[in-house]
Amino acid sequence: MRIAHLELRWVKLPLVTPFRTSFGTAHDRDTFLLRLVTDEGFEGWAECAAEPEPLYSEEFLAGAEMVLRDHLVPRLLALGDALSATRVPTALAPVKGHPMAKHVLETAVLDAELRAADMSFGRYLGAVVDRVPAGVSVGIMDTIDELVSHVSDYLAQGYRRIKLKIEPGWDLEPVRVVREKFGDDLLLQVDANTAYTLADAQHLARLDPFDLLLIEQPLAEDDLRGHAALAEVLRTPVCLDESITSARDAATAIALGACSVINVKPARVGGYLEARRIHDVAVANGVPVWCGGMLETGIGRAPNVALAALPGFVMPGDTSASDRYFTTDLTPPFVLDDGHLAVPTGPGLGVEVLTDVVEEMTTATHTIPLT
């Protein structure tokens, strides 16, 4: 397989409601897509998960575009006719870091390769179910009444699990109210996005009575020892997100006792091949995993849903329906059915990219030179 055309499209989609975390508030999904065409005419699409500013991680959109264009694509092109998804990680390995930019290239290559083979992401990765339970991530609100209203709406839509974003000053009371309002049967978890330090351990232990599924990434991403110490204090299981960028990280965190659950985000770890390896490490150690989200459109959501169909993904992920974030998606919308999303079964991503909608949402287009 050889690349015949590479096109980068910046797109901007308004969010249905602003999404606030401890990092800040998003009003739009502002990102870029990569469209790859092979010499045999097969397309591959991918969506960059990086954010406009380096707040979730050190990566950001403008930097991801630059490293992709100037450093990663030339190494991919050097593979020539030997290009395949399994060769992408090795080809890009000399470039340190930048997993989200690498994820874009690997995903586009894999999409084109699977379309040529008439195989879906789910089948390729090892999906064992044809639908996955959907959870929803609820951002920080201005008032608890507003939070309760949103949670009530999501439960009415059928979501199987609620995740509350928390930060200092917005943690104990919103969790208490949601638990008391919606009862002990609600699958409830919280996500701190690195907003606390180990000095907050006793404060975070006050979440224990609320029987949460987990607390996600309470401390800084590089503080594995701190998470291990925190796990000794909390009854609530500690889940790692930002700390896990590879299967090696996962094995280290598990060995240190820094987590008992892992959130797998393919973009954060460089692609779906590494995401599957993290899944395998977790399964081998008896650690449950679930699939996180980065406000993806259908182009990024489709392969995430396929990944979430692997056997180790035993907890509902942030694989929400399209209308959780967008009035109009870039693919036919993902729709809840009894709290589940269907795993796409078509070739590659398994869903049609609505090129007319992509065109409407495009703010800039760049053809990447192949020489």
C-alpha positions in Angstrom: 0.0 0.0 0.0 1.3 3.4 -0.9 0.0 6.9 -0.1 -1.2 8.8 -3.1 -2.8 11.8 -1.3 -2.8 13.4 2.2 -5.3 16.1 3.1 -5.6 17.9 6.4 -8.9 19.6 7.2 -9.5 21.9 10.2 -13.1 21.6 11.3 -15.2 23.4 14.0 -18.4 22.0 15.4 -20.4 23.9 18.1 -21.1 21.8 21.2 -24.7 21.4 22.3 -23.8 22.7 25.7 -20.5 24.1 27.1 -18.3 21.4 28.6 -16.4 22.4 31.7 -13.6 20.5 33.4 -10.8 21.4 35.9 -8.8 22.4 32.7 -11.3 24.9 31.4 -14.5 25.2 29.4 -15.0 24.1 25.8 -17.7 25.6 23.6 -16.7 24.0 20.3 -15.1 20.9 18.9 -12.2 22.6 17.2 -9.8 20.0 15.6 -8.4 18.7 12.4 -9.1 15.6 10.3 -6.7 13.6 8.2 -7.9 12.1 4.9 -5.5 9.6 3.3 -5.9 8.1 -0.1 -4.0 5.0 -1.2 -2.7 4.3 -4.7 -5.5 1.8 -5.1 -8.1 4.5 -4.3 -9.0 3.5 -0.7 -9.6 6.3 1.8 -8.6 6.4 5.4 -9.9 9.0 7.8 -8.8 10.0 11.3 -9.6 12.8 13.9 -7.0 14.5 16.0 -7.9 14.4 19.7 -5.6 17.1 20.9 -7.1 20.3 22.2 -6.3 23.9 21.1 -4.2 24.5 24.3 -1.8 22.1 26.0 -3.9 21.7 29.2 -5.0 18.0 29.1 -1.5 17.0 27.9 1.6 18.7 26.5 0.1 18.2 23.0 -2.0 20.9 21.3 -3.6 21.1 17.9 -1.2 23.5 16.1 1.8 21.5 17.4 0.2 18.2 16.4 -0.2 19.5 12.8 3.4 20.8 12.6 5.0 17.6 13.9 2.7 15.5 11.7 3.5 17.4 8.6 7.2 18.1 9.2 8.4 15.0 11.0 5.9 12.1 11.0 4.6 12.1 7.4 8.2 12.0 5.9 9.0 8.9 8.0 5.7 7.3 6.9 6.4 8.0 3.2 9.8 6.4 3.5 8.1 3.1 3.9 6.9 3.3 0.3 5.0 0.2 -0.8 5.7 -1.5 2.5 3.3 0.8 4.3 1.0 -1.0 6.7 -0.6 -0.1 10.1 1.6 -2.5 12.0 4.7 -0.7 10.6 3.6 2.8 11.5 4.6 2.7 15.3 8.2 1.6 14.4 8.5 4.1 11.6 7.4 6.9 13.9 9.3 5.8 17.0 12.4 8.0 16.5 10.2 11.1 17.0 9.8 11.3 20.8 6.4 11.7 22.2 3.5 13.3 20.3 1.1 10.2 20.7 -1.9 12.2 19.5 -0.3 13.2 16.2 1.0 9.6 15.8 -2.6 8.3 16.5 -3.9 10.3 13.6 -1.5 8.7 11.1 -1.9 5.2 12.4 -5.7 5.4 12.4 -5.9 6.8 8.9 -3.6 4.1 7.6 -5.5 1.4 9.4 -8.8 2.7 8.2 -7.6 2.6 4.5 -6.0 -0.8 5.0 -9.2 -2.3 6.5 -11.4 -0.8 3.9 -9.2 -2.5 1.3 -9.5 -5.8 3.1 -13.3 -5.3 3.7 -12.8 -5.7 7.4 -14.1 -3.6 10.3 -12.1 -2.1 13.2 -14.1 -4.3 15.5 -13.2 -7.5 13.8 -9.6 -6.5 13.4 -9.2 -5.5 17.1 -11.0 -8.5 18.5 -14.5 -7.3 19.4 -16.6 -10.0 21.2 -19.9 -8.1 21.4 -22.0 -6.2 18.8 -23.0 -3.4 21.1 -21.4 -1.6 24.1 -23.0 0.1 27.2 -22.7 3.9 27.0 -21.8 6.2 29.9 -21.9 10.0 29.9 -19.4 12.5 31.2 -21.1 15.5 33.0 -19.1 18.7 33.2 -18.8 21.1 36.1 -21.9 23.3 36.4 -22.7 26.7 37.8 -25.2 25.3 40.3 -26.1 21.9 41.7 -29.7 22.3 40.5 -28.3 22.6 37.0 -26.2 19.5 37.5 -29.2 17.5 38.8 -31.2 18.5 35.8 -28.6 17.4 33.4 -28.1 14.0 35.2 -31.8 13.5 35.2 -32.0 14.1 31.4 -29.1 11.7 30.7 -30.6 8.9 32.8 -34.0 9.5 31.0 -32.1 9.0 27.7 -30.9 5.6 29.0 -27.2 6.2 29.8 -25.9 3.3 31.9 -23.3 5.3 33.9 -22.8 8.8 35.1 -19.3 10.4 35.4 -19.1 13.7 37.2 -16.2 16.1 36.6 -14.8 17.4 39.9 -12.3 19.9 41.2 -11.6 21.5 44.6 -14.7 23.3 45.7 -16.9 21.1 43.4 -16.7 17.6 44.7 -18.3 16.4 47.9 -21.6 18.3 47.7 -22.4 17.6 44.0 -21.6 13.9 44.5 -23.7 13.7 47.7 -26.7 15.3 46.0 -26.5 13.2 42.9 -26.2 10.0 44.9 -29.0 10.9 47.2 -31.3 12.1 44.4 -30.8 9.1 42.1 -30.2 6.3 44.5 -27.7 3.6 45.3 -28.3 1.7 42.1 -26.8 4.5 39.9 -23.4 3.6 38.5 -21.5 6.8 39.5 -17.9 7.8 39.1 -15.9 11.0 39.3 -13.0 12.5 37.2 -10.6 15.0 38.7 -8.3 15.5 35.7 -5.3 15.9 37.9 -6.8 18.7 40.0 -5.7 17.4 43.5 -2.5 16.6 45.3 -1.6 13.9 47.8 -2.2 16.4 50.6 -5.9 16.2 49.7 -6.0 12.4 50.5 -8.2 12.7 53.6 -10.6 15.1 51.8 -10.9 12.7 48.9 -11.5 9.8 51.3 -14.8 11.6 52.2 -16.0 10.4 48.8 -15.8 6.8 50.0 -19.3 6.7 51.5 -20.9 7.4 48.2 -19.9 4.0 46.7 -18.4 5.3 43.6 -17.2 3.0 40.8 -13.9 4.9 40.8 -12.1 8.2 41.1 -10.3 9.0 37.8 -6.9 10.7 37.7 -7.0 12.6 41.0 -3.3 13.5 41.0 -0.7 14.7 38.5 0.0 12.4 35.6 3.6 11.8 36.6 2.8 11.0 40.2 2.5 7.3 40.2 3.9 7.0 43.7 1.4 9.5 44.9 -1.5 7.5 43.4 -0.2 4.4 45.0 -0.1 6.1 48.4 -3.6 7.6 47.8 -4.9 4.1 46.9 -3.9 3.0 50.3 -6.0 5.7 51.9 -9.2 5.5 49.7 -11.8 2.7 49.6 -12.9 4.2 46.2 -10.9 2.5 43.4 -8.3 4.7 41.8 -8.4 4.8 37.9 -5.6 6.3 35.8 -6.1 8.2 32.6 -3.4 10.8 31.8 -0.8 8.7 33.5 -1.1 5.8 31.1 0.5 6.5 27.7 1.7 3.0 26.9 1.4 -0.7 27.8 4.6 -0.2 29.8 3.0 2.6 31.8 0.1 0.4 32.5 2.2 -2.5 33.7 4.3 -0.2 35.9 1.2 1.5 37.4 -0.4 -1.9 38.2 2.8 -3.2 39.7 3.1 -0.2 42.0 -0.5 -0.4 43.1 -1.2 3.0 41.6 -4.5 2.0 40.1 -7.0 -0.8 40.1 -8.8 0.5 36.9 -7.5 2.0 33.7 -9.2 4.4 31.2 -7.9 3.6 27.7 -7.9 6.5 25.3 -6.4 5.4 21.9 -5.4 9.0 21.0 -3.5 9.4 24.3 -1.4 6.3 23.7 -0.6 6.7 20.1 -3.2 4.6 18.4 -5.4 1.5 18.5 -2.6 -1.0 18.4 -1.1 0.3 21.6 -4.5 0.6 23.1 -5.1 -3.1 22.5 -1.8 -3.9 24.1 -2.8 -1.9 27.2 -6.1 -3.9 27.2 -4.1 -7.1 27.1 -1.8 -6.1 30.0 -4.8 -5.1 32.1 -6.6 -8.4 31.4 -3.5 -10.4 32.2 -3.4 -8.6 35.6 -7.1 -8.8 36.4 -7.6 -5.0 36.0 -10.8 -3.8 34.3 -10.6 -1.2 31.6 -13.0 1.2 29.9 -12.8 3.5 26.9 -12.6 7.2 27.5 -13.5 10.0 25.2 -12.1 13.4 24.0 -15.3 15.0 22.6 -14.8 13.1 19.3 -17.1 13.4 16.3 -18.3 10.2 14.7 -15.0 9.8 12.9 -13.2 9.4 16.2 -16.1 7.8 18.1 -16.6 4.9 15.6 -13.2 3.1 16.3 -13.5 3.9 20.0 -16.8 2.0 20.1 -15.1 -0.9 18.3 -12.3 -0.9 20.9 -14.8 -0.9 23.7 -16.2 -4.2 22.4 -13.0 -6.1 23.4 -13.5 -8.5 26.3 -11.6 -6.6 29.0 -13.8 -3.5 28.6 -16.2 -4.5 31.3 -17.2 -1.0 32.5 -19.3 1.5 30.5 -17.1 4.0 28.7 -17.5 7.7 27.6 -18.8 6.4 24.3 -21.8 8.7 24.4 -24.4 9.2 21.6 -23.6 11.9 19.0 -26.3 14.2 20.3 -24.6 14.4 23.7 -22.2 16.8 22.0 -23.4 17.7 18.5 -26.6 18.7 16.7 -25.0 17.5 13.5 -22.2 14.9 13.4 -19.6 14.2 10.7 -21.0 10.6 10.3 -24.5 9.2 10.6 -25.3 9.8 14.3 -24.5 7.2 17.0 -27.9 6.7 18.7 -28.6 5.1 22.1 -30.6 1.9 22.1 -31.5 0.7 25.6 -28.4 2.5 26.9 -26.0 0.9 24.3 -24.3 1.8 21.1 -24.0 -0.6 18.2 -20.5 -1.5 17.2 -19.9 -0.4 13.5 -19.6 -3.4 11.2 -18.7 -1.8 7.9 -15.2 -1.8 6.4 -12.6 0.3 8.3 -14.2 2.8 10.7 -17.5 1.1 9.8 -19.4 4.3 9.2 -19.8 6.7 6.3 -18.0 10.0 6.5 -20.6 12.7 5.5 -18.3 14.7 3.2 -20.9 17.4 2.7 -21.1 18.0 6.4 -17.3 17.9 6.7 -17.2 20.5 4.0 -19.7 22.7 5.8 -17.7 22.5 9.0 -14.3 23.0 7.4 -12.5 26.2 8.3 -9.2 25.4 6.4 -7.8 22.7 4.1 -4.2 21.8 3.5 -2.7 19.3 1.1 0.4 17.7 2.6 3.2 17.3 0.1 4.3 13.7 -0.6 7.8 14.7 -1.8 
